[in-house]
């Protein structure tokens, strides 16, 4: 792997987006701090984040990250219609980076119909028009990124807003630690020496294989989901996975019959020092079970003191790994042509 490959394949400079992710997070935090709050805000009975793809993952990470602190239910809606319980006592976060996501616009209109309190995050588009027309809080995000590369913008402004609205405690300390980690890892993961760069080393191990990603079912279920999505979108390769312990009650049994196919699979365990001790034990036993069939088994451990830092340490590793895997696969990591085609076909039918 050399610089010429990057210049040829990475024509839209995904590498720079990854290198500068800590700067995006810094800007995203400031966006949350500078946003004009709702004049009248009462604590909601529930929170729903409506979004799809890269715009939804930030809300999903918030849900898992804040699960031990939020005193009200929080759900992610990746659909046209909001859950039936949404009403005037609900807070609905509309997250659409482009502002024109078909499903999210429908959910936005549904929230208006139900008289929910709405906060919108977007660059522009129909989301901005609806927000301004209905006098809703609108947080304008910087344009120019693929939604999946704008995770800082879909996560951190909302996190800061939740603290400003009194829904959670300030996370300034954890954010500071996370920024330091992202800056340091961004430098390390930029290296083209696999001996010095664990993200590149992992990509080389996954090259030509089907990655199976397993994680714990608490904070890291969404991290595993992010890994699989990034492999699909950046590397243009399939990836599957599950969460533990649920996987031990169904999918585990499937590691038996298709032995030839399983030899082309590499299993990745996303691990955290704060995993439930029984989940950690299950992973240790599973390594032995799946190791008999898979081409390889890898463990990736989170780093950092705070929950936020540990979550984003694995997210950043996965983002970089999927980027390098794209280069190894000889594809441009940024375009998602089949999604564009699907949207074009859908637009023909109203």
C-alpha positions, 0 to 999 in steps of 0.5 A: 500500500502506497500514497499513489493508491490513495491518490488514485482510489481515495479521490474524495479524500476520506482519509483526510476526513478521518485524520481530522475527525477530532476537529469535527468533534470540536466543532460539533461540540461548539455547535451544541453550545452555541445553539439557541435553545427552545424558549419553553421546554418541559422535560419530556416523557420520552425521546425519539430520534428519527433518522436513517443510516449515518444520521441515525447512528449518532442517536443510537450511540446516544441511546446506549451511552446514556442508558445508565443516566437518562430517566426517561425512555429513548428510542431510535426510529428508522422508519416513516412512522413514529411509535404510537406513544409519541404525543405532545409530551414527547421530544423528537430529534429529527436527524437528517444530514442531507435534510432530504431523507425520505423516511425522516421527512415523513417522520418529521411530518408525523411529529408535527401532526402529533404536536411533539416538541421537535429539534432538528439537525441538518445541513439544509433541505426539506428538514430546514424548511419544515423546521422554520415553517413550524417554528421548531429548533433547527441546528444547522450542520456544516455540509460537505461530508458523507453522512457516515463521515459526519458522526461527530455532527450527529452525536455531539451537538445533541449530547451537549443540548441534552446537558443544556436542557437539563436531561443529563449532566455535563459531559465536558470531562469525557469529551475532553478525554475523547478529543485527546484520544481521537487526535492521538489515534488519528496520527497513529492510524495515518501510518502506512506501516502496519506494524505501527498501525493496528487499523491497517494491520486488521484490514490486511487480516480481513482482506478477502474474508467475510468479517463477522463482528460480535460485541456486548449487548450494552454500550457496544451493540451499536459500536458493532453495528457501526463496524458492520455498516462501515465495512459495507459502505466504505469497503463495499463488502458484506459484514454480519454480526450479533450481540452477546449474550443473545447470540449464544441463544441462536446464532451460535448453533449455526457455526457447524454445517457450512464448513467451507464457507466458514473458512472464509470468515474472520470473527472480530470480538469488540471488547471492553474492560467494563463488559459484564463479567459473564459476557466476557466469559462467554466471549472467551468460550466463544473464541474456542468454539468459532475458532474451530471453523473461522479462518481467524479470530481477532479481539479489539479492546476499547481504550480510555477511562470514560465510557465515551472515550472507550466507545469512540476508540473502537468506532475510530478503529473500525472507521479507519480499518474499513477505509484501508479495507476499501483501498485493499479491495481496490475501491473508492471508499466514499461513493455509495452508487447503489444507494444513489441508484435506489433513491433514484428509482424510488423517486420515480414513484410517489 
